[in-house]
Amino acid sequence: MANTIKHKRGTSDPGSSDLVVGELAINTTDGGLFTKTDGGSVVEIGSGGGGGAGTAAKYLHVDGTGSQDLGTSAITLDFDTTIITSSDADFTVGTGGEITVLNGGQYFIEYSATGDQTVVNNRIIITAQIEVNGTVVTGSQSDVYSRNTADGDFSAVGSALVDLSANDVVRVRAFADRTGAAIDNTISGLSMFSLGGAGPQGPTGPQGPSDIPQNVKTSAYTLVAGDNGKHINITTGGVTVPSGVFLKGNVVSIFNDSSSNQTITASNVTLYLAGTANTGNRTLLQRGLCSVLCVGTNEFVISGAGLT
């Protein structure tokens, strides 16, 4: 029988007294993951929905078999053999050379239409192009002029950057200004990949918030490591900045959401008023807003509006 292992957990961020060194705890409200360092500080090492390197790139390379004679009417090149793909859930490769893109996004598409002339002493122009849902992609056309006295090879190569929607159909079409040429699908092909990712998704890590999460308090409150990057909305009782909790670069904002003054207490730490040599407790006036930045071991700078 498998064993179930559960870390410490609670509905709020843990404090230093809640953990021993190296122990893990989970805030079940927002998914934050915390541990305690040798120095006694509680640090957040993960956050719900942590970001990796981005969505994985979607890619496909196909070619075909046999050859196809060219004429003055365009034909779809029969690229129906998958060489490599990110996933069958990203592309459907049809038997007639039509490729269905299953996930929308911006894609880079490149093709080669390589073959030879089948009529000697001939001049011929071969044209190839990318089409999406039957419409030629502007700028994807490639023209090759071939002249030979016995037998000649040619290769039309083109590419395009295309915005595709889910279930769009991509194909390569080719034609010539006269008969006498054929495409060899075994040495031709199409490659495409999405530009929404740069490869497989990276490992989960801390996610930097795009906003400043709020921590509402209605009584006296002592900051904890999990408040780093957040703002404290306090209505009464004041806020205490403790020792042995924060690391250099950590920052906490405090908003006095009341009509009364709130005291910011420096508990066994040095709390400088920004722009001065003054240290000690500070007063945050009604509706005042300030930030407390850790600049060294138990050393902080406080600044803001409505701060005395």
HELIX and SHEET records of a PDB file:
HELIX    1   1 SER A   16  ASP A   18  5                                   3    
HELIX    2   2 ASN A  185  ILE A  187  5                                   3    
HELIX    3   3 ALA A  225  ASP A  227  5                                   3    
SHEET    1   A 4 LYS A   8  GLY A  10  0                                        
SHEET    2   A 4 LEU A  24  ASN A  27  1                                        
SHEET    3   A 4 LEU A  33  LYS A  36 -1                                        
SHEET    4   A 4 VAL A  42  GLY A  46 -1                                        
SHEET    1   B 6 SER A  67  LEU A  70  0                                        
SHEET    2   B 6 ALA A 181  ASP A 184 -1                                        
SHEET    3   B 6 GLY A 105  GLN A 117 -1                                        
SHEET    4   B 6 GLY A 189  SER A 194 -1                                        
SHEET    5   B 6 TYR A  59  ASP A  63 -1                                        
SHEET    6   B 6 THR A  81  THR A  85 -1                                        
SHEET    1   C 4 SER A  67  LEU A  70  0                                        
SHEET    2   C 4 ALA A 181  ASP A 184 -1                                        
SHEET    3   C 4 GLY A 105  GLN A 117 -1                                        
SHEET    4   C 4 ASP A 153  LEU A 164 -1                                        
SHEET    1   D 4 ILE A  75  THR A  76  0                                        
SHEET    2   D 4 ASP A 168  ALA A 176 -1                                        
SHEET    3   D 4 ILE A  99  VAL A 101 -1                                        
SHEET    4   D 4 PHE A  91  VAL A  93 -1                                        
SHEET    1   E 4 ILE A  75  THR A  76  0                                        
SHEET    2   E 4 ASP A 168  ALA A 176 -1                                        
SHEET    3   E 4 ASN A 122  VAL A 132 -1                                        
SHEET    4   E 4 THR A 135  VAL A 136 -1                                        
SHEET    1   F 4 ILE A  75  THR A  76  0                                        
SHEET    2   F 4 ASP A 168  ALA A 176 -1                                        
SHEET    3   F 4 ASN A 122  VAL A 132 -1                                        
SHEET    4   F 4 SER A 142  ASN A 148 -1                                        
SHEET    1   G 7 GLN A 214  LYS A 217  0                                        
SHEET    2   G 7 HIS A 231  ILE A 234  1                                        
SHEET    3   G 7 VAL A 251  ASN A 256  1                                        
SHEET    4   G 7 ARG A 282  GLY A 296 -1                                        
SHEET    5   G 7 GLN A 262  ALA A 266 -1                                        
SHEET    6   G 7 VAL A 239  VAL A 241  1                                        
SHEET    7   G 7 TYR A 221  THR A 222  1                                        
SHEET    1   H 6 GLN A 214  LYS A 217  0                                        
SHEET    2   H 6 HIS A 231  ILE A 234  1                                        
SHEET    3   H 6 VAL A 251  ASN A 256  1                                        
SHEET    4   H 6 ARG A 282  GLY A 296 -1                                        
SHEET    5   H 6 GLU A 299  LEU A 307 -1                                        
SHEET    6   H 6 THR A 270  LEU A 273  1                                        
END                                                                             
